[in-house]
Amino acid sequence: MSKLCVSITETTAPAVIAAMKTLPAGVDMAEVRLDCLDGDYTAIKSDLQKICENRDRPIIVTNRPVWEGGGWSAGETWRLLLLKEAADMGADYVDVELRSLSNISLSELPTRKIISYHNYEETPSDLEIIYRQCRYSGADIVKIATTAADISDSARMLGFLKKHSGAPPHLIALCMGEEGIATRVLAPKFGGYLSFASQGAGKNSAPGQIEWRDMIGMYRFKQINAATGIYGVMADPVSHSMSPAIHNAAFASRDINAVYLPLKVKDPAQFLDSFQPLGVEGLSVTIPHKTAVIPLMDELDDLAARVGALNTVNISDGRRFGYNTDVAAALGVLGEAVKKRRNGDLSRCSILLIGAGGTARALACGLSGSIRSLVIANRTVSRAEELAAGTGALACSLEEMENHRPDIIINTTSVGMHPETGKTPVAARMLAEKPIVADAVYNPIETRLLREAKEAGCITASGFDWFVDQAAEQFRIWTGRQAPRELMAEVVRRRLG
Ligand code: NAP
């Protein structure tokens, strides 16, 4: 089972000891970064003694030089002497850089030796050569940490880890950076000796490190094993995504052996080709890939084919099935609202769709042919005209939309979204005849548009329900089980504050 190690980057011995003591039992070991401590050789040696005496779990002692991406600049002799002191003081592991092996004799270090290689620019093609150099130097553990220029580097690193993890010495193989997150979380699935986590926000010792709280809580690192299914959201950017929190909570609540990752993907085809063989079972797809992935699927559901965009991939027996739960959820939320006012008959409704971006396009295609009439209003009228031409709708400007008296108004612009929560795309006078009002914006949960619509007596449909429903439907597609919708909604509520 892979261990979880938290890197401690405090600058004094008391702070290192205090930080270590706040860590739960699920954190197996701590990495003490001597290169982060204040003071000269003598002060750091004294700190090291205190840390070794007061440790409450095994420690790795690292003294990373500037030339290997660390903070130690006070000379090689002193740096390596401190590693020797650490071994003599009983540190459980010391980390020795491959590039410093000519300056130190490993036989003088009476403890377990991690021989490490770091590359902050790329993931080189010669991983095997680097591995052999580390391995045959007398390493107890080999550590290779490179930078993922593309997420396919992470797939290569995980394949490399899987290949070598079965035989001694132990192997730590990871990619740094946002594109490398999968290598940190999936280390247990592929036999990695350990994965590093950070103490907390802003205390990373390397790019892409995840806080231990998320490793244990959100990703359930300690439960990941060879059988764990891989899921994730492919997007660029991806760091803002709420999907990992939502889906990991859902998997945990249903006791499903699966983990859901943020996957920063630039090239969807390259990503799918490199990650699918590792055991990816399902994906959420979002900006900017919803359309580009369509030709990469083996099959599409009806809505995805009609809309020309998808947000969900299910992979089964090596085949990729694409779905559009975005549009399905929007139609479901609208349908529920219509039931309350128009006897459930969406086909007799006239709709004013505000916006002509990706969401509007998907909805216009999804609604096309199944409603009485559609008007598309947009700030840039030419975009509304273009969308209207393809969907048999009418187009108009934001000013002209006031001339229409629709049964349903749907906002798909970002007007009213955090932080500009005081704005609304719909003047209050348009609400006088009590149309059903739907807003795609889900942050805040109650937008000004929805609030004013409720005050005017309109039935409303929220972007929040639409957002949670599309995620719940993804869960159902992937697992064949009903989603824990209330829990998923609660996760989103908490994230939105
Ligand atoms: P998009 O493709 O960038 O389109 C943005 C649309 O908003 C365009 O029509 C744009 O008009 C309009 N717009 C932007 N700023 C405006 C302003 N100040 N005044 C008037 N119009 C403005 O974005 P999208 O992907 O369609 O997303 C739109 C919104 O839907 C976002 O808030 C997103 O979070 C939300 N959404 C929610 C869900 C859900 O599950 N609830 C799902 C998808 C999207 P121009 O053409 O003139 O630029």
Residues whose N, C-alpha, C, O or C-beta is under 5 A from the ligand:
A	BS01	NAP	G355 A356 G357 G358 T359 A360 N378 R379 T380 R383 T412 T413 S414 V415 M417 A440 V441 Y442 G463 F464 W466 F467
